[in-house]
Amino acid sequence: MAIGPASETVVLVAGGEPLDARLACVVPPGAPVVAADSGLDHALALGLRPDLVVGDLDSASPGAVALAASRGARIDRHPAAKDATDLDLAVAAAVEAYAPDRLVVLSGGGGRADHLLSLPALVTAPSTAALRIEAWCGRALLLVARPGRPVTIDAPAGSLVSVLPAHGPARGIELSGLLWSRTGLDLAAGSTRGISNVVDRPPVRISVTAGTLLIVRPDAVDSLPDTTVSTPSHQRTEERAT
């Protein structure tokens, strides 16, 4: 059920470790914010105001849930025994509620290894193929190239960029702006040949003609402005904690 007008971009905050404060600058003004379980606490700490909270809420703090509800957020509570992760459910809820073209995922990384590995699996899955996805995981940025959907990266020269085939082989890969640029590159499933390339002449352009390509900038957060959370954000965090 839609809870607001269609939005080009939706921000989804995942659970796990707390977020780097610099990630606040990647949140578009006015974009709807969806929190997956304890991602609610992380969203509030970053100064965000979630519109939708999804999950079994076994790890979100009761105070954060109460605060979000008092501010008008919809709480979409699921049973603990379920067939999908809170993040997966949150993605589906975000698509249903806002019909976005682009999804920005904020995750602090860390936590359980199975949950951590589910993030790249989810962003490259066929179920998310219609979305342009930008997933921040710890200090890394994950992007996805698909046929007809090239990715352009404006990263500083010397930055690392890795490409990995997802869910099978990736064929007809074109890499430009990198130290090891290629045309017509094929990567077999599980290949590590695309690891640790280097930005040479930005912007970088990456495309693929068949298959799905996971693109990783391991230290992307270091390219963000070194800002701190604003005073209102701290005030909101204190209000949540009381």
Contacts in CASP RR format, 6 or more apart in sequence:
PFRMAT RR
TARGET T0000
AUTHOR 0000-0000-0000
METHOD contacts of the structure
MODEL  1
MAIGPASETVVLVAGGEPLDARLACVVPPGAPVVAADSGLDHALALGLRP
DLVVGDLDSASPGAVALAASRGARIDRHPAAKDATDLDLAVAAAVEAYAP
DRLVVLSGGGGRADHLLSLPALVTAPSTAALRIEAWCGRALLLVARPGRP
VTIDAPAGSLVSVLPAHGPARGIELSGLLWSRTGLDLAAGSTRGISNVVD
RPPVRISVTAGTLLIVRPDAVDSLPDTTVSTPSHQRTEERAT
1 96 0 8 1.000
1 97 0 8 1.000
2 96 0 8 1.000
2 97 0 8 1.000
2 98 0 8 1.000
2 99 0 8 1.000
3 51 0 8 1.000
3 52 0 8 1.000
3 74 0 8 1.000
3 97 0 8 1.000
3 98 0 8 1.000
4 32 0 8 1.000
4 97 0 8 1.000
4 98 0 8 1.000
5 98 0 8 1.000
6 98 0 8 1.000
6 99 0 8 1.000
6 100 0 8 1.000
7 31 0 8 1.000
7 32 0 8 1.000
7 98 0 8 1.000
7 99 0 8 1.000
7 100 0 8 1.000
8 100 0 8 1.000
8 101 0 8 1.000
8 102 0 8 1.000
9 28 0 8 1.000
9 31 0 8 1.000
9 100 0 8 1.000
9 101 0 8 1.000
9 102 0 8 1.000
9 103 0 8 1.000
9 104 0 8 1.000
10 31 0 8 1.000
10 32 0 8 1.000
10 33 0 8 1.000
10 34 0 8 1.000
10 94 0 8 1.000
10 98 0 8 1.000
10 100 0 8 1.000
10 102 0 8 1.000
10 103 0 8 1.000
10 104 0 8 1.000
11 27 0 8 1.000
11 28 0 8 1.000
11 31 0 8 1.000
11 32 0 8 1.000
11 33 0 8 1.000
11 34 0 8 1.000
11 48 0 8 1.000
11 104 0 8 1.000
11 105 0 8 1.000
11 106 0 8 1.000
12 33 0 8 1.000
12 34 0 8 1.000
12 35 0 8 1.000
12 36 0 8 1.000
12 87 0 8 1.000
12 90 0 8 1.000
12 91 0 8 1.000
12 94 0 8 1.000
12 103 0 8 1.000
12 104 0 8 1.000
12 105 0 8 1.000
12 106 0 8 1.000
13 19 0 8 1.000
13 33 0 8 1.000
13 34 0 8 1.000
13 35 0 8 1.000
13 36 0 8 1.000
13 39 0 8 1.000
13 40 0 8 1.000
13 42 0 8 1.000
13 43 0 8 1.000
13 46 0 8 1.000
13 48 0 8 1.000
13 50 0 8 1.000
13 105 0 8 1.000
13 106 0 8 1.000
13 107 0 8 1.000
14 36 0 8 1.000
14 39 0 8 1.000
14 42 0 8 1.000
14 86 0 8 1.000
14 87 0 8 1.000
14 90 0 8 1.000
14 105 0 8 1.000
14 106 0 8 1.000
14 107 0 8 1.000
14 108 0 8 1.000
14 109 0 8 1.000
14 119 0 8 1.000
15 36 0 8 1.000
15 37 0 8 1.000
15 38 0 8 1.000
15 39 0 8 1.000
15 42 0 8 1.000
15 59 0 8 1.000
15 86 0 8 1.000
15 87 0 8 1.000
15 107 0 8 1.000
15 108 0 8 1.000
15 115 0 8 1.000
16 38 0 8 1.000
16 39 0 8 1.000
16 42 0 8 1.000
16 107 0 8 1.000
16 108 0 8 1.000
16 109 0 8 1.000
16 110 0 8 1.000
16 111 0 8 1.000
16 115 0 8 1.000
17 108 0 8 1.000
17 109 0 8 1.000
17 110 0 8 1.000
17 111 0 8 1.000
17 138 0 8 1.000
18 42 0 8 1.000
18 45 0 8 1.000
18 108 0 8 1.000
19 42 0 8 1.000
19 45 0 8 1.000
19 46 0 8 1.000
19 106 0 8 1.000
19 107 0 8 1.000
19 108 0 8 1.000
20 108 0 8 1.000
20 138 0 8 1.000
20 139 0 8 1.000
20 221 0 8 1.000
20 224 0 8 1.000
21 46 0 8 1.000
21 227 0 8 1.000
21 228 0 8 1.000
21 229 0 8 1.000
22 221 0 8 1.000
22 224 0 8 1.000
22 225 0 8 1.000
22 226 0 8 1.000
22 227 0 8 1.000
23 46 0 8 1.000
23 106 0 8 1.000
23 136 0 8 1.000
23 221 0 8 1.000
23 224 0 8 1.000
24 46 0 8 1.000
24 47 0 8 1.000
24 48 0 8 1.000
24 227 0 8 1.000
24 229 0 8 1.000
24 233 0 8 1.000
25 224 0 8 1.000
25 225 0 8 1.000
25 227 0 8 1.000
26 104 0 8 1.000
26 106 0 8 1.000
26 134 0 8 1.000
26 136 0 8 1.000
26 224 0 8 1.000
27 33 0 8 1.000
27 46 0 8 1.000
27 48 0 8 1.000
27 104 0 8 1.000
27 106 0 8 1.000
28 104 0 8 1.000
31 104 0 8 1.000
32 51 0 8 1.000
32 52 0 8 1.000
32 94 0 8 1.000
32 97 0 8 1.000
32 98 0 8 1.000
33 43 0 8 1.000
33 48 0 8 1.000
33 49 0 8 1.000
33 50 0 8 1.000
33 51 0 8 1.000
33 52 0 8 1.000
34 50 0 8 1.000
34 51 0 8 1.000
34 52 0 8 1.000
34 53 0 8 1.000
34 54 0 8 1.000
34 90 0 8 1.000
34 93 0 8 1.000
34 94 0 8 1.000
34 97 0 8 1.000
35 42 0 8 1.000
35 43 0 8 1.000
35 50 0 8 1.000
35 52 0 8 1.000
35 53 0 8 1.000
35 54 0 8 1.000
35 60 0 8 1.000
35 68 0 8 1.000
35 90 0 8 1.000
36 54 0 8 1.000
36 55 0 8 1.000
36 85 0 8 1.000
36 86 0 8 1.000
36 87 0 8 1.000
36 89 0 8 1.000
36 90 0 8 1.000
37 53 0 8 1.000
37 54 0 8 1.000
37 55 0 8 1.000
37 56 0 8 1.000
37 57 0 8 1.000
37 58 0 8 1.000
37 59 0 8 1.000
37 60 0 8 1.000
37 86 0 8 1.000
38 59 0 8 1.000
38 60 0 8 1.000
38 61 0 8 1.000
39 60 0 8 1.000
40 50 0 8 1.000
40 53 0 8 1.000
40 60 0 8 1.000
40 61 0 8 1.000
40 64 0 8 1.000
40 65 0 8 1.000
40 68 0 8 1.000
41 60 0 8 1.000
41 61 0 8 1.000
41 64 0 8 1.000
41 240 0 8 1.000
42 106 0 8 1.000
42 108 0 8 1.000
43 49 0 8 1.000
43 50 0 8 1.000
43 106 0 8 1.000
44 50 0 8 1.000
44 64 0 8 1.000
44 67 0 8 1.000
44 68 0 8 1.000
44 236 0 8 1.000
44 237 0 8 1.000
44 240 0 8 1.000
45 229 0 8 1.000
45 233 0 8 1.000
45 237 0 8 1.000
46 106 0 8 1.000
46 229 0 8 1.000
46 233 0 8 1.000
47 229 0 8 1.000
47 230 0 8 1.000
47 232 0 8 1.000
47 233 0 8 1.000
47 236 0 8 1.000
47 237 0 8 1.000
49 71 0 8 1.000
49 73 0 8 1.000
49 236 0 8 1.000
50 68 0 8 1.000
50 73 0 8 1.000
51 73 0 8 1.000
51 74 0 8 1.000
52 73 0 8 1.000
52 74 0 8 1.000
52 76 0 8 1.000
52 90 0 8 1.000
52 93 0 8 1.000
52 94 0 8 1.000
52 97 0 8 1.000
53 60 0 8 1.000
53 65 0 8 1.000
53 68 0 8 1.000
53 73 0 8 1.000
53 74 0 8 1.000
53 75 0 8 1.000
53 76 0 8 1.000
54 76 0 8 1.000
54 78 0 8 1.000
54 86 0 8 1.000
54 89 0 8 1.000
54 90 0 8 1.000
54 93 0 8 1.000
55 76 0 8 1.000
55 77 0 8 1.000
55 78 0 8 1.000
55 86 0 8 1.000
55 89 0 8 1.000
55 90 0 8 1.000
56 77 0 8 1.000
56 78 0 8 1.000
56 79 0 8 1.000
56 80 0 8 1.000
56 82 0 8 1.000
56 86 0 8 1.000
57 65 0 8 1.000
57 75 0 8 1.000
57 77 0 8 1.000
58 80 0 8 1.000
61 240 0 8 1.000
63 240 0 8 1.000
63 241 0 8 1.000
64 240 0 8 1.000
65 75 0 8 1.000
67 239 0 8 1.000
67 240 0 8 1.000
68 75 0 8 1.000
69 75 0 8 1.000
76 89 0 8 1.000
76 93 0 8 1.000
78 86 0 8 1.000
78 89 0 8 1.000
82 89 0 8 1.000
84 92 0 8 1.000
85 115 0 8 1.000
85 118 0 8 1.000
85 122 0 8 1.000
87 105 0 8 1.000
87 115 0 8 1.000
87 118 0 8 1.000
87 119 0 8 1.000
87 122 0 8 1.000
88 118 0 8 1.000
88 122 0 8 1.000
91 103 0 8 1.000
91 122 0 8 1.000
91 128 0 8 1.000
94 100 0 8 1.000
94 103 0 8 1.000
95 131 0 8 1.000
100 131 0 8 1.000
101 131 0 8 1.000
101 132 0 8 1.000
102 131 0 8 1.000
102 132 0 8 1.000
102 133 0 8 1.000
102 134 0 8 1.000
103 128 0 8 1.000
103 131 0 8 1.000
103 132 0 8 1.000
103 133 0 8 1.000
103 134 0 8 1.000
104 134 0 8 1.000
104 135 0 8 1.000
104 136 0 8 1.000
105 119 0 8 1.000
105 123 0 8 1.000
105 133 0 8 1.000
105 134 0 8 1.000
105 135 0 8 1.000
105 136 0 8 1.000
105 137 0 8 1.000
106 136 0 8 1.000
107 119 0 8 1.000
107 135 0 8 1.000
107 136 0 8 1.000
107 137 0 8 1.000
107 138 0 8 1.000
108 136 0 8 1.000
108 137 0 8 1.000
108 138 0 8 1.000
109 116 0 8 1.000
109 119 0 8 1.000
109 137 0 8 1.000
109 138 0 8 1.000
110 116 0 8 1.000
110 138 0 8 1.000
116 137 0 8 1.000
119 135 0 8 1.000
119 137 0 8 1.000
119 142 0 8 1.000
120 135 0 8 1.000
120 137 0 8 1.000
120 142 0 8 1.000
120 166 0 8 1.000
120 214 0 8 1.000
121 166 0 8 1.000
122 128 0 8 1.000
123 133 0 8 1.000
123 135 0 8 1.000
123 142 0 8 1.000
123 144 0 8 1.000
123 214 0 8 1.000
124 144 0 8 1.000
124 166 0 8 1.000
124 167 0 8 1.000
124 212 0 8 1.000
124 214 0 8 1.000
125 167 0 8 1.000
126 167 0 8 1.000
128 144 0 8 1.000
129 146 0 8 1.000
129 212 0 8 1.000
132 149 0 8 1.000
133 142 0 8 1.000
133 143 0 8 1.000
133 144 0 8 1.000
134 141 0 8 1.000
134 142 0 8 1.000
134 143 0 8 1.000
135 141 0 8 1.000
135 142 0 8 1.000
135 143 0 8 1.000
136 142 0 8 1.000
136 220 0 8 1.000
136 221 0 8 1.000
138 221 0 8 1.000
139 218 0 8 1.000
139 219 0 8 1.000
139 220 0 8 1.000
139 221 0 8 1.000
139 222 0 8 1.000
140 216 0 8 1.000
140 217 0 8 1.000
140 218 0 8 1.000
140 219 0 8 1.000
140 220 0 8 1.000
140 221 0 8 1.000
141 216 0 8 1.000
141 217 0 8 1.000
141 220 0 8 1.000
141 221 0 8 1.000
142 214 0 8 1.000
142 215 0 8 1.000
142 216 0 8 1.000
143 151 0 8 1.000
143 153 0 8 1.000
143 214 0 8 1.000
143 215 0 8 1.000
143 216 0 8 1.000
143 217 0 8 1.000
144 151 0 8 1.000
144 166 0 8 1.000
144 212 0 8 1.000
144 213 0 8 1.000
144 214 0 8 1.000
144 215 0 8 1.000
145 151 0 8 1.000
145 163 0 8 1.000
145 206 0 8 1.000
145 207 0 8 1.000
145 208 0 8 1.000
145 212 0 8 1.000
145 213 0 8 1.000
145 215 0 8 1.000
146 208 0 8 1.000
146 211 0 8 1.000
146 212 0 8 1.000
146 213 0 8 1.000
147 208 0 8 1.000
147 209 0 8 1.000
147 210 0 8 1.000
147 211 0 8 1.000
148 207 0 8 1.000
150 174 0 8 1.000
150 205 0 8 1.000
150 206 0 8 1.000
150 207 0 8 1.000
151 205 0 8 1.000
151 206 0 8 1.000
151 207 0 8 1.000
151 215 0 8 1.000
152 203 0 8 1.000
152 204 0 8 1.000
152 205 0 8 1.000
152 206 0 8 1.000
153 161 0 8 1.000
153 199 0 8 1.000
153 202 0 8 1.000
153 203 0 8 1.000
153 204 0 8 1.000
153 205 0 8 1.000
153 206 0 8 1.000
153 215 0 8 1.000
153 217 0 8 1.000
154 202 0 8 1.000
154 203 0 8 1.000
154 204 0 8 1.000
155 161 0 8 1.000
155 199 0 8 1.000
155 202 0 8 1.000
155 203 0 8 1.000
155 204 0 8 1.000
155 217 0 8 1.000
155 220 0 8 1.000
155 223 0 8 1.000
156 199 0 8 1.000
156 202 0 8 1.000
156 223 0 8 1.000
157 199 0 8 1.000
157 200 0 8 1.000
157 201 0 8 1.000
157 202 0 8 1.000
158 198 0 8 1.000
158 199 0 8 1.000
158 200 0 8 1.000
159 198 0 8 1.000
159 199 0 8 1.000
159 217 0 8 1.000
159 219 0 8 1.000
159 220 0 8 1.000
159 223 0 8 1.000
160 196 0 8 1.000
160 197 0 8 1.000
160 198 0 8 1.000
160 199 0 8 1.000
160 217 0 8 1.000
160 218 0 8 1.000
160 219 0 8 1.000
161 178 0 8 1.000
161 197 0 8 1.000
161 198 0 8 1.000
161 199 0 8 1.000
161 204 0 8 1.000
161 206 0 8 1.000
161 215 0 8 1.000
161 216 0 8 1.000
161 217 0 8 1.000
162 194 0 8 1.000
162 195 0 8 1.000
162 196 0 8 1.000
162 197 0 8 1.000
162 215 0 8 1.000
162 216 0 8 1.000
162 218 0 8 1.000
163 170 0 8 1.000
163 173 0 8 1.000
163 175 0 8 1.000
163 187 0 8 1.000
163 194 0 8 1.000
163 197 0 8 1.000
163 206 0 8 1.000
163 213 0 8 1.000
163 214 0 8 1.000
163 215 0 8 1.000
163 216 0 8 1.000
164 187 0 8 1.000
164 190 0 8 1.000
164 191 0 8 1.000
164 192 0 8 1.000
164 194 0 8 1.000
164 195 0 8 1.000
164 213 0 8 1.000
164 214 0 8 1.000
164 215 0 8 1.000
164 216 0 8 1.000
165 187 0 8 1.000
165 188 0 8 1.000
165 189 0 8 1.000
165 190 0 8 1.000
165 191 0 8 1.000
165 211 0 8 1.000
165 212 0 8 1.000
165 213 0 8 1.000
165 214 0 8 1.000
166 211 0 8 1.000
166 212 0 8 1.000
166 213 0 8 1.000
166 214 0 8 1.000
167 189 0 8 1.000
167 211 0 8 1.000
167 212 0 8 1.000
168 189 0 8 1.000
168 190 0 8 1.000
168 211 0 8 1.000
168 212 0 8 1.000
169 186 0 8 1.000
169 187 0 8 1.000
169 188 0 8 1.000
169 189 0 8 1.000
169 210 0 8 1.000
169 211 0 8 1.000
170 186 0 8 1.000
170 187 0 8 1.000
170 208 0 8 1.000
170 210 0 8 1.000
170 211 0 8 1.000
170 212 0 8 1.000
170 213 0 8 1.000
171 184 0 8 1.000
171 186 0 8 1.000
171 187 0 8 1.000
171 208 0 8 1.000
171 209 0 8 1.000
171 210 0 8 1.000
171 211 0 8 1.000
172 184 0 8 1.000
172 185 0 8 1.000
172 186 0 8 1.000
172 208 0 8 1.000
172 209 0 8 1.000
172 210 0 8 1.000
173 182 0 8 1.000
173 184 0 8 1.000
173 185 0 8 1.000
173 186 0 8 1.000
173 187 0 8 1.000
173 206 0 8 1.000
173 207 0 8 1.000
173 208 0 8 1.000
173 209 0 8 1.000
173 213 0 8 1.000
174 182 0 8 1.000
174 183 0 8 1.000
174 184 0 8 1.000
174 185 0 8 1.000
174 205 0 8 1.000
174 206 0 8 1.000
174 207 0 8 1.000
174 208 0 8 1.000
175 181 0 8 1.000
175 182 0 8 1.000
175 183 0 8 1.000
175 185 0 8 1.000
175 197 0 8 1.000
175 204 0 8 1.000
175 205 0 8 1.000
175 206 0 8 1.000
176 204 0 8 1.000
176 205 0 8 1.000
176 206 0 8 1.000
177 199 0 8 1.000
177 200 0 8 1.000
177 201 0 8 1.000
177 202 0 8 1.000
177 203 0 8 1.000
177 204 0 8 1.000
177 205 0 8 1.000
178 197 0 8 1.000
178 198 0 8 1.000
178 199 0 8 1.000
178 200 0 8 1.000
178 204 0 8 1.000
179 197 0 8 1.000
179 198 0 8 1.000
179 199 0 8 1.000
179 200 0 8 1.000
180 197 0 8 1.000
180 198 0 8 1.000
181 200 0 8 1.000
184 209 0 8 1.000
187 193 0 8 1.000
187 194 0 8 1.000
187 213 0 8 1.000
206 213 0 8 1.000
206 215 0 8 1.000
END
